[in-house]
Amino acid sequence: MIGLLKYRQGFTLSHLIELLEKETGDSFDMINNQEQKIAMQLEALKINQLYLSPLFIHPDDMERIPIEVLSNIPLKIDEETGPGFSAEMIHWLKENVSLQNPTTPLFIQKKYENNHLGVILFEEKQENNNEFKMGRGNHQHLDSRMMKLEVSIDDMNPEFYGFLFEELFRLGANDVYVEQVIMKKNRPASVLHVLCQEEKKEEIISFLFRETTTLGVRYTPYSVYRLEREFIPISTPWGEATIKIGKMHGKVVQISPEYDQCVAIAKEKKLPLKLIYDTIKQLGYQSYE
């Protein structure tokens, strides 16, 4: 299990101990050291890692806590988060809590909370890429480690977009698209959108500054709810073809043919692409009726 810390105001080690003690039913009175007591409580609850990202901190706490204590922490100043963090608490967080998001899909199991903070428990599951490619599917999950990057461009050769798309996908972007807009002074322009994993953000930002004419890159944390997906072979009038199915809570809600296969069949059989695509899609739905 892993735990994600959530809080409404700055909290202390005592607040965390109080919360965990309520759930374990054991106060571990024989242990006087607060940090050791928390470690024992986490072990009793089978929580092997705590996460907190980013750390929302009140401006009053920023003024009180030495800058060296706050260094190398992903911080966000937030007046709505009540003050209450101490330098000792921040130090404990740096030493014992991961300040980066988990890298694997998470499945919520339970939530503990009191007046100060909460711990959301997740089961961590590893995706098997080989199984995904073989058609056994990946699990329905919430991917909370996504970033959306945007750049507004009004002075770049539009012929460059083909190269940009190709390179962005090569760098690991999940999706890339362009939106037409009207900017200040009524200038027509384009907004290039890139969706990527959080760990790819810096590399892609560097690429955008090198290869476009933009002077700034906007980025926003995104969460993506992903359906369980499977790749299934089916029989068609033109031989075997693959469909991609999307499941929600075990029920098929999406079916789509593989575009590249449809194009190959259309070229080989000299038939309209839309006929191939629609026929395979219909056969896919019929197989799940």
C-alpha positions as CSV (number, residue, x, y, z in Angstrom):
1,M,0.0,0.0,0.0
2,I,1.0,3.6,-0.5
3,G,-0.5,6.6,1.2
4,L,-1.1,10.1,-0.2
5,L,-1.2,12.9,2.4
6,K,-4.0,15.5,2.1
7,Y,-4.4,18.4,4.5
8,R,-6.4,21.6,5.1
9,Q,-3.8,23.3,7.3
10,G,-0.3,22.8,8.4
11,F,0.0,19.8,10.6
12,T,2.5,18.3,13.2
13,L,3.9,14.9,13.9
14,S,1.4,14.6,16.7
15,H,-1.5,15.1,14.4
16,L,-0.2,12.4,12.1
17,I,0.3,10.0,15.1
18,E,-3.2,10.7,16.3
19,L,-4.7,9.8,12.9
20,L,-2.6,6.6,12.4
21,E,-3.2,5.5,16.1
22,K,-7.0,5.7,15.5
23,E,-6.7,3.3,12.6
24,T,-4.2,0.9,14.1
25,G,-5.8,0.8,17.5
26,D,-2.3,0.7,19.0
27,S,-0.7,3.8,20.6
28,F,2.7,2.2,20.8
29,D,3.2,3.8,24.2
30,M,6.5,2.0,24.7
31,I,8.0,4.2,22.0
32,N,8.8,7.8,23.0
33,N,10.4,8.9,19.7
34,Q,7.6,10.4,17.5
35,E,9.3,9.5,14.2
36,Q,9.8,5.9,15.3
37,K,6.2,5.7,16.4
38,I,5.0,6.8,13.0
39,A,7.3,4.3,11.3
40,M,5.7,1.5,13.5
41,Q,2.2,2.7,12.7
42,L,2.8,2.8,9.0
43,E,4.2,-0.7,9.1
44,A,1.1,-1.9,11.0
45,L,-1.1,-0.4,8.3
46,K,1.1,-2.0,5.6
47,I,1.9,1.5,4.1
48,N,5.3,1.2,2.6
49,Q,5.5,4.8,1.2
50,L,3.9,8.2,1.8
51,Y,3.6,10.8,-0.9
52,L,2.9,14.5,-0.8
53,S,3.2,16.5,-4.0
54,P,3.2,19.4,-4.1
55,L,3.5,20.9,-0.6
56,F,1.0,23.7,-0.2
57,I,2.2,26.2,2.4
58,H,0.8,29.4,3.9
59,P,2.8,32.6,3.4
60,D,3.2,32.9,7.2
61,D,5.0,29.6,7.3
62,M,7.2,30.7,4.5
63,E,8.4,33.7,6.6
64,R,9.0,31.6,9.7
65,I,10.8,28.6,8.3
66,P,14.5,29.0,7.3
67,I,15.1,29.0,3.5
68,E,17.6,26.1,3.8
69,V,14.9,23.9,5.2
70,L,12.5,24.7,2.3
71,S,15.2,24.2,-0.4
72,N,14.7,21.4,-3.0
73,I,11.0,21.0,-2.2
74,P,8.2,21.4,-4.8
75,L,6.3,24.2,-3.0
76,K,3.1,26.1,-3.8
77,I,2.2,29.2,-1.7
78,D,-1.5,29.0,-0.9
79,E,-3.3,31.4,1.5
80,E,-6.3,29.0,1.7
81,T,-4.1,26.4,3.4
82,G,-4.0,27.3,7.0
83,P,-0.6,28.0,8.6
84,G,0.9,25.5,11.1
85,F,3.9,23.9,9.6
86,S,7.1,24.1,11.7
87,A,10.7,23.7,10.5
88,E,10.9,20.3,12.2
89,M,7.8,19.1,10.4
90,I,9.1,20.2,7.0
91,H,12.4,18.5,7.8
92,W,10.6,15.3,8.6
93,L,8.6,15.5,5.3
94,K,11.9,15.9,3.4
95,E,13.4,12.9,5.0
96,N,10.4,10.5,5.1
97,V,7.9,11.5,2.5
98,S,8.3,11.3,-1.3
99,L,7.6,14.8,-2.7
100,Q,7.2,13.4,-6.2
101,N,4.0,11.7,-7.6
102,P,3.9,7.9,-7.9
103,T,4.9,6.5,-11.3
104,T,2.4,3.6,-11.5
105,P,-1.4,3.4,-11.7
106,L,-3.1,3.7,-8.4
107,F,-6.3,2.1,-7.2
108,I,-8.0,3.8,-4.1
109,Q,-8.6,1.4,-1.2
110,K,-9.4,3.4,1.9
111,K,-9.2,6.9,3.4
112,Y,-8.3,8.0,7.0
113,E,-8.9,11.6,8.1
114,N,-9.2,13.8,11.1
115,N,-9.6,17.6,11.6
116,H,-6.1,18.3,10.4
117,L,-5.2,15.9,7.6
118,G,-6.0,12.7,5.9
119,V,-4.2,9.7,4.4
120,I,-5.7,8.2,1.2
121,L,-4.6,4.6,0.8
122,F,-3.9,3.2,-2.7
123,E,-3.0,-0.2,-4.0
124,E,-0.1,0.2,-6.5
125,K,-0.3,-1.9,-9.6
126,Q,2.4,-2.3,-12.2
127,E,1.3,-2.3,-15.9
128,N,2.7,-5.1,-18.0
129,N,3.5,-3.5,-21.4
130,N,3.9,-6.9,-23.0
131,E,0.5,-8.0,-21.8
132,F,-1.0,-4.8,-23.2
133,K,0.5,-5.4,-26.6
134,M,-0.6,-9.0,-26.6
135,G,-4.2,-8.0,-26.0
136,R,-4.7,-9.0,-22.4
137,G,-5.4,-5.4,-21.6
138,N,-4.3,-2.8,-19.0
139,H,-6.4,-1.8,-16.0
140,Q,-8.9,1.0,-15.8
141,H,-7.2,3.7,-13.8
142,L,-6.7,7.4,-13.0
143,D,-3.4,8.7,-14.4
144,S,-2.7,11.8,-12.3
145,R,0.9,12.3,-13.5
146,M,0.1,14.1,-16.8
147,M,1.0,17.6,-17.9
148,K,-0.6,19.7,-20.6
149,L,1.9,22.1,-22.3
150,E,0.7,25.0,-24.6
151,V,2.5,27.5,-26.8
152,S,1.0,30.3,-28.8
153,I,2.6,30.9,-32.2
154,D,1.8,33.6,-34.7
155,D,5.1,34.0,-36.6
156,M,6.3,30.5,-37.5
157,N,6.4,28.8,-40.9
158,P,3.4,26.4,-40.8
159,E,5.4,23.8,-42.7
160,F,7.3,23.1,-39.5
161,Y,4.3,21.6,-37.8
162,G,4.8,18.2,-39.5
163,F,8.3,18.0,-38.1
164,L,7.2,19.2,-34.6
165,F,4.5,16.5,-34.4
166,E,6.9,13.7,-35.5
167,E,9.6,14.8,-33.0
168,L,7.2,15.4,-30.1
169,F,5.7,11.9,-30.4
170,R,9.3,10.5,-30.6
171,L,10.1,12.3,-27.4
172,G,7.2,10.5,-25.7
173,A,4.2,12.9,-26.0
174,N,0.9,11.1,-25.5
175,D,-1.0,13.5,-27.8
176,V,-0.3,16.6,-29.9
177,Y,-2.8,18.9,-31.6
178,V,-3.1,22.5,-32.9
179,E,-5.9,25.0,-32.3
180,Q,-6.5,28.1,-34.4
181,V,-7.0,31.3,-32.4
182,I,-7.1,35.1,-32.8
183,M,-4.5,36.8,-30.6
184,K,-3.9,40.4,-29.6
185,K,-4.0,43.0,-32.3
186,N,-6.4,40.6,-34.1
187,R,-3.6,38.4,-35.4
188,P,-4.5,34.9,-36.5
189,A,-2.3,32.3,-34.7
190,S,-2.1,28.7,-33.5
191,V,-1.9,27.2,-30.1
192,L,0.2,24.0,-30.0
193,H,-1.0,21.6,-27.3
194,V,1.1,18.7,-26.0
195,L,0.0,16.1,-23.5
196,C,2.8,14.2,-21.8
197,Q,3.8,12.4,-18.7
198,E,5.2,14.6,-15.9
199,E,8.7,13.2,-16.2
200,K,8.8,14.2,-19.9
201,K,7.9,17.9,-19.2
202,E,11.4,19.4,-19.0
203,E,12.7,17.7,-22.1
204,I,9.6,18.7,-24.2
205,I,9.8,22.3,-22.9
206,S,13.4,22.5,-24.0
207,F,12.5,21.1,-27.4
208,L,9.6,23.7,-27.9
209,F,12.0,26.6,-27.1
210,R,14.6,25.2,-29.6
211,E,12.2,24.4,-32.4
212,T,9.4,27.0,-32.3
213,T,9.3,30.8,-32.2
214,T,7.6,30.9,-28.8
215,L,8.9,33.0,-25.9
216,G,6.9,31.1,-23.2
217,V,5.5,27.7,-22.5
218,R,2.4,27.3,-20.3
219,Y,1.9,24.0,-18.5
220,T,-0.9,22.6,-16.3
221,P,-1.1,19.4,-14.3
222,Y,-3.7,17.1,-15.7
223,S,-5.4,13.9,-14.6
224,V,-6.6,11.4,-17.3
225,Y,-9.2,8.7,-16.5
226,R,-8.2,5.7,-18.7
227,L,-10.4,2.8,-19.6
228,E,-9.2,-0.7,-19.6
229,R,-8.1,-1.5,-23.1
230,E,-7.6,-4.7,-25.1
231,F,-6.6,-5.4,-28.7
232,I,-8.7,-8.3,-30.1
233,P,-8.4,-10.0,-33.5
234,I,-11.7,-10.6,-35.3
235,S,-12.6,-12.2,-38.7
236,T,-13.6,-9.8,-41.5
237,P,-14.4,-10.4,-45.2
238,W,-10.8,-9.4,-46.0
239,G,-9.1,-11.6,-43.4
240,E,-8.2,-11.1,-39.8
241,A,-8.2,-7.5,-38.4
242,T,-7.6,-6.0,-34.9
243,I,-10.0,-3.9,-33.0
244,K,-9.3,-1.9,-29.8
245,I,-12.0,-2.1,-27.1
246,G,-12.4,0.1,-24.1
247,K,-14.0,-1.3,-20.9
248,M,-15.5,0.5,-18.0
249,H,-16.1,-1.6,-14.9
250,G,-15.8,-4.7,-17.1
251,K,-18.4,-3.5,-19.7
252,V,-17.4,-2.7,-23.3
253,V,-18.2,1.0,-24.0
254,Q,-15.8,1.7,-26.9
255,I,-14.8,-0.2,-30.0
256,S,-12.5,1.1,-32.8
257,P,-10.6,-0.6,-35.6
258,E,-6.9,-0.1,-36.0
259,Y,-6.6,2.7,-38.5
260,D,-3.3,1.6,-40.1
261,Q,-4.7,-1.9,-40.8
262,C,-7.8,-0.3,-42.4
263,V,-5.6,1.8,-44.7
264,A,-3.6,-1.3,-45.7
265,I,-6.7,-3.3,-46.5
266,A,-8.3,-0.4,-48.4
267,K,-5.1,0.0,-50.6
268,E,-4.8,-3.8,-51.1
269,K,-8.4,-4.4,-52.0
270,K,-8.9,-1.0,-53.8
271,L,-11.9,-0.3,-51.6
272,P,-13.1,3.0,-49.9
273,L,-11.4,3.4,-46.5
274,K,-14.6,4.4,-44.8
275,L,-16.2,1.1,-46.0
276,I,-13.4,-0.9,-44.5
277,Y,-13.4,1.1,-41.2
278,D,-17.2,1.1,-40.7
279,T,-17.5,-2.7,-41.5
280,I,-14.8,-3.7,-39.1
281,K,-16.3,-1.5,-36.4
282,Q,-19.8,-3.0,-36.9
283,L,-18.4,-6.5,-36.8
284,G,-16.6,-5.6,-33.6
285,Y,-19.8,-4.5,-31.9
286,Q,-21.6,-7.6,-33.2
287,S,-19.0,-9.8,-31.5
288,Y,-19.9,-8.2,-28.1
289,E,-23.7,-8.2,-28.4
